[in-house]
Amino acid sequence: MAERGESALFINRELSWLEFNRRVMDLSREKHVPLGEQLHFAAIYGSNLDEFFMIRVGSLYDQSLLKNDSKENKTQMTPQQQIDVIMPKVAELQKQCDKNVQKLYTRLAKYGLHKVDFAREEKEHLAFWKRVFLREVFPVLSPQIVDRRHPFPFLRNQEIYIGAMIKEKKNQAPVLGLIPVSAQFERLIVVADEEGHSFALVEELILQFAELAFGKSNVVSKCIFRVTRNADLDVEEGMFDHDIDYRVVMGELLKKRRKLAAVRLQFYQRAPAEVRDYLLEKLMMPQAQCIVQNAPLDLDFLHHLSSRLHILQDASMFYPPVRAILPAEEFDLYTAVQQRDMLFCFPYQSMRPFIRMLHRAARDPDVLSIKMTLYRVASESKVIEALISAAENGKEVVTIVELRARFDEQNNIDWSRRLEQAGCTVIYGFTDYKVHSKLTLITRKNGARFEYICQIGTGNYNEKTSELYTDLSYLTTNQEVGEEIAAVFNNLAVERHTQEVNHLIVAPEKFKSVLAEEIREEMRWHAGGGDARVIVKCNSISDKKVIETLSEASGAGVPVDMIVRGICCLQAGLPGLSENIRVISIVGRYLEHSRVFAFGVGERLRIYIASGDFLTRNTERRVEVGVRIGDEQIKELLYDILELQLADNVNARQMQPDGSYAWMPRQRGEEKIDCQMAMYPLLKDRLTHIAAAPAAAAPPVPPKEEQALVLPPRRQGGLRRRLKMLFARPVAPGAAVPGPEGESKE
């Protein structure tokens, strides 16, 4: 964190992200998290860290190699200085990760699943594993020697290798031998034994019998290592020639990604000095970026171990199963949204009604066009199928496809070809700005009038992540909103920024400025003696100007509550700077992904949902779109959701004065409030209630037996009272929901 004084308001972005990943890792050891889910969280921690090195550290390392001493605008650190503080923090986290993984092994052993330790195995067991090696692994090994006749090979990103210093002759200097542990091997080997099952990692099996792979050579030392390479590609220079197919450029850049500079060298358990020094020299890496760890180099195998626990048929191993809420069979979103505005909350409610609406629009003879922005979609996307169906039915289908969606580039390239083949118009958006918006616009002809069905979301049109990420999808037929969204699509098609909006907020021109003005309005209202409040819910915040505006609001006495899952570069609770700001982070069963901004209280309440965070890349370098919610029932629901999250004492942690996070305190006997699980009773039957209400009618009063399904209006009592009512109804069991993935790649 920065020094005291005004600069103390800011926390370095990279250190804040590492603190977030610590919160993910903590869930791999928390008692309230079932063992199967602990394994998932440990694996997520590892994949998060891999991506952090490939993207964030990779970018900083590139800048340091170019002797770029420009300082980031908050903590005034150069790229090299940031790397210098990152590596000790990573080493500290790695020690904790090593301990956690060993504890997970111990817990697994209690259930009859034992980790093989080849150094302690008895002779007959080693003989068994040797037979496994010779029969299953040895025939497909590809050992290689590095010497004068065989140059140092390219070490692939994230691939595990066995390294050995070997002597072929007594007086000859040792040379490096390498065995790539490629994806053709089944990494996790599980065998039955007298105590249940034993599991071994294939790289440890190969290490144990590496001498057999190198023939008669004398192995002086051996180890397991992995190289992480920079994957942060700058695609702008490839886009200057507009005669080149965008997809061809991206395809070439994806090939380059595999060959970029090494930014991390990991060793498992031991790193022989001669192997380490040789690799560092060849990779041209500083020793500070070399890590020796006691946990396996790739923790993805823990996902597979977790799946093995299902055979125990022990419900306590996993989160209780829940089913996404579906409306009644007769519910038709295509018709319902024409009666009044609708809000879907994923993963608590299913995405199926939206997909069915797209298919209905594809068949409706009155529909002229469907336009949609696509950032990330599922590998087998039903959304894309609906768009293709619409095109085949003669509708104009326009898609804004962002090929630079990191790590989803190839998937988007493939889908863009499919869309074009079906007759859809595919536009690749801005050259200099990513199109990160989540927009759908259906245009209908009703007599002489054009009518719009609009959808504005906080998350991608991805059926897979809609079951894992908490996101919001707002649908309206408001004519003015439709006209503004139509203008956004037209501007995207000609690479022009949208500047004239009333209901929408559109980055980079009318996003940050609009929300900053809303904050200032709360400052003016508070100065006049009125009740003021600001609530910000987003994934991350790093924009310096936004942080300074929030600090001004705090200094003016406006209470600011922030629900920030990941990066938060604002230090809360500092006298004179942020004493009226509270920051909590919710990391739990689902990945919190929605963005909601609320200003004021009571009749003055204004609420926005949006696709973008308060990261500088979102506010200044992307096309993000949000909308001010007009429907009073939906505003009430969103405010209740925010209050519910602020009351969480199961998943929530609050930022401390030193930038760390501590679990929200819970008094003995105090009721547990899990905001994620509480969403199911909160939302149950809400679709049916809203769909049945005419657009101009007053909100219906639910029958008495349904009163506990939704939070009653604030005038009926305090938050604690309403939460007590909310938890009076249990969540109905159903099909299991998978655990969350790691940090959003958005």
Secondary structure as UniProt FT lines:
FT   HELIX           6..9
FT   HELIX           13..26
FT   TURN            27..29
FT   TURN            31..32
FT   HELIX           35..52
FT   HELIX           53..57
FT   HELIX           58..65
FT   TURN            66..67
FT   TURN            73..75
FT   HELIX           79..110
FT   TURN            111..112
FT   STRAND          113..115
FT   HELIX           118..120
FT   HELIX           123..132
FT   HELIX           133..137
FT   HELIX           138..140
FT   STRAND          144..146
FT   TURN            157..158
FT   STRAND          160..167
FT   TURN            170..171
FT   STRAND          175..181
FT   TURN            183..184
FT   STRAND          188..193
FT   TURN            194..195
FT   STRAND          196..201
FT   HELIX           202..208
FT   HELIX           210..213
FT   TURN            214..216
FT   STRAND          218..229
FT   HELIX           236..239
FT   TURN            242..243
FT   HELIX           246..257
FT   TURN            258..259
FT   STRAND          262..268
FT   HELIX           273..283
FT   HELIX           287..289
FT   STRAND          290..293
FT   TURN            299..300
FT   HELIX           301..308
FT   HELIX           309..312
FT   HELIX           315..317
FT   TURN            329..330
FT   HELIX           333..336
FT   TURN            337..339
FT   STRAND          342..346
FT   TURN            347..348
FT   HELIX           352..363
FT   TURN            365..366
FT   STRAND          367..374
FT   TURN            379..380
FT   HELIX           382..392
FT   TURN            393..394
FT   STRAND          396..401
FT   TURN            403..404
FT   TURN            406..407
FT   HELIX           409..421
FT   TURN            422..423
FT   STRAND          425..427
FT   STRAND          434..435
FT   STRAND          439..446
FT   TURN            447..448
FT   STRAND          449..457
FT   TURN            463..464
FT   HELIX           465..467
FT   STRAND          469..476
FT   HELIX           479..493
FT   TURN            494..495
FT   STRAND          504..506
FT   TURN            507..509
FT   HELIX           512..527
FT   TURN            528..529
FT   STRAND          534..538
FT   HELIX           544..555
FT   TURN            556..557
FT   STRAND          560..564
FT   TURN            575..580
FT   STRAND          581..586
FT   STRAND          591..592
FT   STRAND          595..599
FT   HELIX           602..604
FT   STRAND          606..610
FT   HELIX           616..620
FT   STRAND          622..623
FT   STRAND          625..628
FT   HELIX           632..646
FT   STRAND          652..655
FT   TURN            657..658
FT   STRAND          661..663
FT   TURN            668..669
FT   HELIX           675..683
FT   TURN            684..685
FT   HELIX           686..692
FT   TURN            695..696
FT   HELIX           704..709
FT   HELIX           714..716
FT   HELIX           719..726
FT   TURN            727..728
//
